[in-house]
């Protein structure tokens, strides 16, 4: 639930740029996935699952309290508190995750309650997403509350997940007497590690030829432990191969939000925010979970198919690659909307006239007495090689602009902007590339700035505001929506991805006339086109992640190793994020569509490799395994 408000907190309170906030957020998530193995080792070797959950959940809660407190302190102290709190949260959250799944699995008697166990993993995963949906819905509303004499209230927004975490910990402690416990076995874990090390050593030193390198450990550690170790390693290998499919989930978290910002979010007067799509993503998982469970029931009862965990995971991997291909085609549509820039031997020039009368400009041989009407603009494409400095003549507009002459530059492969003022011609480089976060870009052009330099206010209907000085004609990023400009009601509406020039004429230092020109088209592809890829990815996530937890739990013969192996399954998502970073650093993708196509193909290939390994895997539990392959571990309780 923290993640719903963390990005906004870093940007709005800690004053990080969107790029830096995203980097910190990604680092936090990767750091978070560094600790499941720590929780697994604490649980399996030392204090047991229940105590591990309580200890690290308390650390998690302490981190939440610190980060809530950091929102109301001075900036230097707040920064230190923020990163200290995030470290505690990553430690607590990461270490708790494998223990929760494994401890939940311990409450079921297998194989009699195998279906209940399967449903526990599926609906537990859905419950996490339901909590995420609630956080996305509630946290922004709480952040907008006015408190501490500010326009936002992040202590309240971050205090909400802190409160829910406290309540959940209390409820968990209340149920202590009804839980089933498995005694941690330090010796089993140590013997498991020593068995592996001994097998490697004997494989290198021994002259005897055996079919498997772990068979060399049979003399020292016995056949049962060697067999259990083989199975555990087979599970780990399959889960490691699954990491690439886990990367598709990280891509969705990291990149699809950015893709959504480059799409049209306006539907009439309604604006669909990226947080709304995140809310829909959470709900899709909740919606599809019971449908998938129903589909599995039908396949088993009506068609008598054995739907093993590995078959479900393989289906999820291939379905995830389909989501990547759909995202690639969406990106192709977005890339087709990129503006046409001047090519070789060409220069694009736009003349803007923010005055109350028409003006003519003559600049042979490129411009032949072109007239620009009051509050209008003229686009010209001229042929030129290199840089050419030409003399221009301005006429018209009576006493407002006297007839003037002077040089201006025409440059090959450049887009140039010029606007007329009472003092002559002003120029700037036209930046027609869309903002990388999809926000509207505006440039304010005032023809008669006057003596005062009072800033002109741009007030958005969504509550955002920007103030621009009359002589400031640099570009600004703004929010999409209806705008009041300098007191003129509904003077403009800026759309996602649009590029605008606002021509303003003053009278007695007050805005008299405002005209808005769209020089760069806003985003055309509607954001709801992301729904198919989001729905497909939701199905993929359900089939991969909770099923991998089930597979790790049921296929680990030693009960005292189940949390550790479940931690490996959890690292699917974390290592997937590392794979993305490596690929992005190794290959410079100029187009986002190429990035998605690359991952779509790679995920498909790794899915095929996973299937080839899965075909050879022999299940060791009584639900799916053959009698000769089953490995039983005596159930022990505290």
N, C-alpha and C positions, 0 to 999 in steps of 0.2 A: 504494500500500500504506500510505502515511502516513495517509490519511483514516480508516482503520479504527480507529486509536487516538487521533486528534487530539481528537475531541469529548470522549472520556473523560479524556484528559490535561488539557484545559482545565477540565473540571468538577472532577475529583478532586485534581489537583495544584496548578493555578493558582487554585482556589477560585472559579471563575466560576459564576454561576447557569446553569441550562439555557438560558434565553433569551439571555443574553450570550454563552455559548459557541457557540450556534447562529448568532448574529449574526457573531461573529468567523470562524466556519467558512465562512459564506456569503460574507463579505468576502474571505476567503482564496481561495475558488474564483473569485470575480469578478476579483480581482487576478491570479490565475493566468492567466485568459483574456485579460488585457491584453497579454501578451507574445508570442503567436505571430507577430504581424507583425514584431516586432523580430528574432526568430529567422529569419524569412523574408528580411528585408533583409540581415542578416549573411551568410546562406547564398548568396543570389542575387547580391549586389553585391560581396562582399568576400572571405571566406575559404573559401567552399564548404560543402557540407552536412556532410561528414565532420568537418572541424575545428570547425564550429559545434556539432555534437552533442557532441564531446569537451569543448569549452570550457564550454558551459552545463550539461552533465551533471556536470562537476566542481563548478560553482557549486551545483547541486542537491545533490550529495554533501556539500559543505561545510555547507550549510544543515541537512542531516540530522544531521551530527555536532554542530553547535551546539545543535540542539533536543534531542538525546539528552543533551548535557552540561547543559542548562538544568534537567533534572529532579533534579539532585543538588546544586544551588547554593541560596544564600539566596534568599528570596522576591523581593527587589528586583532582584537580579542575574538571577534566573531569568526574571522578567518581561521585562527588556530583551533577554536572550538569546533568549527565545521569539519575540518579534516580529521581531527581527533575522533569526533563522533562518527564520521563515515568509516574510519578504521575499525571502531568498535562494532558498528553495524555489520560491516563485511565479515568480521570474525564471527560474530554471533549468528548471523543469518546463514552464512556458509556452513558452519559446523553443525547447526541444528538440522539442516535439510535431510541428510541421509538417515539421521537417527529417527526422525518423524516417520519416514516411510517404513523403515525396518521395524521400528517399535509397533507401528500399526499392523504390520504383517505378523508379528508375534502373537497377536490376539486371536488368530484363526488357527483351527485345528485342521491340518492337511493330511490326506487329500480330501477329507469329507467336506470341508468348507472352501474348496478351491475357487468356486464361482464367487463366493462372498469376498474372497481375497482379491480376485480380479476386479470386482466392482469397487472395492475400497480404493484401489489405485486410480481407477478411472474417475470416480466421483470425488475423490480427494483432490485430484488435479483440477476438476471442474470447479470445486469449491474455492481453490486458489484464484481462479479467474473471476469467479463471482465477487470475491473480495477486491480484486483489481478493478472490476467494473464499478463497484461502489466507491472506491477511492477516486477514480477518474471523475465520477459524477459529483462527489461531495467536496473533494479537496479544492478545486478551483473556486467554488462558491464560498468556502470558508476563507480562502486567501483574499477575496474581494471585500470582506468585511473591514470596516474602518476601525483601527485600534492603535493605541500609543501615538495618537496625533499623526497617523500616516494613512495613506490610501489603501494599504493592504494589511493583512493580519496573518503572516506566516507562522507566528507562534501558535495560533489557533489551527491553521491548516495542517501543520506538522504535529500538533498536539492530538489531533483526531486519531491518526494511526497509533500514536503512543498509548492512547486510552484503550483502543481495541486490542492492542498487544497485551496490555496489563490484564484486561478481562479474560483473554484467551488463556493466559498463564494461570490465572486463578482457577478457571474451569478445569484446566488440565490437572492441577494439583488436587482439586476436590475429588477427582475420580481415581486417585492413587490406589485405594483399597481393592478396586475391581479389576485392575490390570493384571495381565500375565507377564511375568518377567523371565528373562533368560540370563543366567549367570555369565559374566564376562570371563573368558578363559585366556589369560595372558600366555600360558604355555602353548596353546594351540596356534596362536598367531606367530609366536617365535618359531615353533617347529615348522610351520608352513613356510616361513622365510628361509630357515636353515635348509629345508628340503630342496628348495629351488637353488640355493647357492651350492649345496653339495652336488646336485645334479649337473650344474654347469662345470664345477671343478673336476668331477670324475669323467665327464665327457671329454674334457681336454687332456686329462692325464692318463686315463685308462686305455689299454690296448684292446679291451673286449668290445665287440660290436653288439649293441642292443638297438631295438627298434625305435625307442624314444629316449631322449636324453635324461628324462626324469627317472627312467627305470634304473639308472645307476644308483639312485638313493634308496632302493628297496632294501638293500642289506642293512643300511643304517637306520632307516625310519619306518620300514615295514610297508607292505603292499597297500593296506587301506589308506594311509596318509598320502602315499604317492598317487593313488587313484583320485583322491579328493583334490589334491593339488593340481593334477592334470585338468580336471573339470573346471576348477576355479580359473586357471589360466586360459582355458578355451573361452570361458565367459568374458574375461577381460579383453582378449583379442577381438572378439566379436563387437564388444562395446567400443573399443578403440577405432575399429573400422567404421563404426557408426558415427564417429565424430564429424565426418564431412556432411552427413545428413543433418547433424545438429547445427552446422554452419548456416543452413538455409533459414533456420529459426532466428539466428542472430542477425542475418541479413534483413529479415522482416522487421525486427526490432529497431535496427540501426538505420536502414536505408529507405524503407517504405514510407516512413514519416516524412523524410526529405522529398521523396517522389510525390507524395500527396501535396506538398507545398507548391510544387510546380504544376499543379492541376487546378482547374476552376472549382472554387469552393462556394460560389454564390448560386443559390437556387431561389430566384425571385428576390425578395428582400431578406431571405434567410441565408446566413453564412454557416457552412459546415466547417467547424474548426478541426485541426488535426487531432485534438483530444477526443472529438466525437468519433472519429474513425478508430481511435484506440479503444474507446468504449465498445464500439461495435465488434472489434476483434476479440475482446474478452467475452462478449455475449455469444459470439459464434461458437467458441469452445464449449460454453455452458449448454448451448442449444444442441450441438452435434453429439455431445457425450452420450445422452440416453439413446439417441438414434443409432449410434454405433453399437452400443450394448444390445439394442434390439436386433440389429442386423446380425451380430454374432450369434444371438440366440436362434434366429431363423436358420442361419447356415448350419448350425449344429443339430437342431431338432428336425427341420424339414428336409434338409439336403444331406444330413449325416456327414458333414465335413469336419475334419479335425483342424480347427483354426488355432494353431500353435502361436506362442508369442513371437517367434522369429518370422513366421509368415505375416503376421500383422505388422511387425516392424518393417519388413521388406516392402510391403504395400505402402506404408507410410512414407518410406524413402522415395519411391517412384512418384507418389502423389506430390511430394514436396518439390520434386524437379519440375513437375507440370506448373506449379505455382511460380517457379523461377522463370519459366518460358513465358507465362502470361505477363509477368512483370516486365520482361524484356520487350514484349510487343507494346505494352503501355508506354515504355520509355521511348520506343521508336516513334510513337505518335507525338510524344512531348518534344522530342528532338526535331520533328518536322515543323514545329511552330517557331523554331529559332529564327530571328530576324535575318533578312538578306542584307549582307554588308557589301560595301563596294569592292569590286575585284580589281585585277591588274589594269592599269590605264584608266581608272575611274575614280571620281570623287563625288561624294554626296554632300550637298549643301542645303541647309534649311535656314530660311530667313523668317524671323518672327517680328511682328509689329505690335508691341503693346502700347500703342498711342491712339489718340482719338481721331486720327486722320490717315488717309492713304499715303504711302511713300513709294517712290520709284528709285531703283538702283540700277546703275549702269557700270559694268566692269568688263569691257571688251578684252580679249575675244571670247570670254566664257559666259558673260551675262549681258544681254542686250535689252536694256530699258524694261526691266521686270517690275511690275507694280504689285505691292503687297497691301491689301486692304487693312483698314483699322481692325485691330485685335485678331488679325488673321496670320497665316504663315504660308510660305511657298517652298515646295521641295524641288530641287534641281539636281540632276545627275549630269556631270560634265566630264569630258574626256581630258585627261592630263597625264603627263609623265613626270614623276618626281615632284619637287616643290616648285610652285610658281607664285611669285609675289606680283600682284596686279593692282592697278590703281582703280579705285571706284569713285563714283559720284552719286551722292544722295540728293534728291530733289523732292519737292512737294511738301505737304503738311504745313504750309503757311509760315507763321512765326514760331511754331512749336519746334521745328527743326530747320535751321537755315541750310541753304545749299552748301554741302561740304564735300571735300574730296580727301582721299587718303589711300594708303595701301592695305590690302589684306591678302592672306595666303590661301592658295588652293593646293591641297596635298593628295597625291595618289594613294589609293586604298585607305582613305580616311573618311569618316563622317564628321562634318563640321557644322556648328551652329552659330548663327549670328543674330543679334537682335538690336533693334533701333531704340535709342534713348534720346532724350533732349540734348545730350552731349555728343551724339554721333553713334558709331557702330561698335558694339561690344561682341567679342567672340568667345567660344568655348568648344571643347571637343565633345561631340555627341557620344554619349555612352548608351548604346542601344541594346546591350546584353542584358537579359533579364537577371534580376537579383537571385543569388544562389539559394536563398530561402523562399523565393517566390513572392516576396512582398512587392507592392507597387512602388515605383520610383518616380519622384516628382522633381521638377526644377522650376523655381519661381522666377519669372522675368518681369521686372517692373520698369516701365518706360520712363517715368518721371519720378525718381526716388524722393525728391524734395529735400528740405534742409534737415528735418528730423530723421532719426534712424530707428523709430519705434518698430518693433518686430510685428509682423503680420501673423495672426494666430490661425492655425488650421485645426479646427476642432471636429473630431470624428464622432459619429453617432454611437460608436461602440465604447466611447469614453476616453480614447487616446487623443492627445493633442501635440502639435508641433508648432514652434514659433520660428519664423524666418525673417531676417532683416531684409529691407527693400533692396540693398546693394549686394546681397548674398545670392549668387545664382549657381551655387554648387548643388549637386543632387542630394536628395534626402530619401531615406526609406521610411514609408508610412504604413499604417494598417489599412486594410481594405474596408470600404464602407462609404456612407454619405458624409460630406464635409461642409461645415460652415467656414468660409474663408474671409477673414477680415470683417466679420459681422454680416456678411452676405449669406443668408440661409440657403441650405442645399445648393451651394454653388457648384459642387462637383460630386461625382461618385467614382472612386478609384477601385478598380477590380484587381484581383490577384494576378500578379505577373505583368500588369500593364505599365507602360512608361508614358509619362504625361508632362506637358509643358503648360504652366499656368501663366497666362498673360494678364497682368494687373495694371490698371490705370488709376492713379490717385488724384484726388481733388482736395486741397487743403489737408494734405497728409492723411486723408481717409480713403479707404477703398471705394471707388465709384463704380468701376466696371471690372468684371472677372470673366475671362474666357478660357476654357480648358481644351487643349488639343491632345489627342491620343496619337503619339508618334511611334509607339510600340504596342502591338496587339496584346491584350491580356491573355491569360491561359484559356484555351478552348476546351481541352479534354476534361470532362467532368470527373470530380474526385470519386464519385460512386462507381466508376469503372474499376476501382480497386477491389470492389466487393467480391468478384469471382476469385481473384487470387487470394484474398483474405479467407474466404470460405474454404478453399482447397487447402490452404496452409493450416487452417484450424483442424481439419480432418487429419492432415499429416502429423501435426503435433500430438493429437490425441492417440494416434496409432503408434507413434515413436516413443514419446517420453514416459507416460505412465506404464506402457507395456515393457519398456526397458527396465523400469524399476521392478516390475513383476518378474521379469526374466532373471534379473540379477538376484532377487530374493529367493526365488524357487529353485534356481540352479546352483546355488552355493551350498555344497553339502554340509559344511560346518556352520552351525548356528552362530558360533562366536566370530564368524567372518562376514556375516550377512550385511552389516552396516558398512564395512569397508568396501565390499564389492558394490553395494548400492551407491556409495560415493563415486565410484568410477562411472556408473551410469549417469549420475548427476553431472559429471564433468563433460558429458556430451555437448551440452550447450556452451559451457565455458571454453573448452578447447575449440569448439566451432568458431567462436569469436576470434581466437588467436589465429586460426586458419585464414579467416577473412583478412586480418591485418597483414599476414605474410603475403597473401596473394596480391593485396592492394599495393604493398611495397615492391613486390617483385615485378608486377606488370602495371604499367601506367595506362589505365583505361581512359581514353579520351571521351568515350561515350558510355553513359550508364547502361545502355542496352547491351553493349559488348560484355560488360561486367556480369549482367544477369544471364546472358546466353552462355558465358563461360561456366558459371556456377550451375546452370541447368544441365549442361553436358557432363560436367565433372560429377555432379550428384548422381546422374544416371549411371555413369561408369562405376562409381563406387557402390551404387545400389546393386549392380550386377555382380561385382566382386563380393559384396556382402551375401548375396544369395548363394554364390558358389561355396562360401564358407559355411553358411547355414545348412546347406544340404547335407554336409558331412557331420554336422553336430548331432550328438546323441544325448537326448534328454535324460536327466538322472532323477527326476521327481516321479511320483507314482501317477500323476495326472496324464503326462504325455510320454513318459519313458517306457521302454521295453523292460521286461522283468530282469534280463541279464545286465541291463545298464543302470538299474536303480541303485542309488547310494543312500542309505538311511543314516541319519545322525540322531542318536538318542536325545530326546527332548529333556532339557534340564531346567529347573526353576530355582529361583532364590528361596 
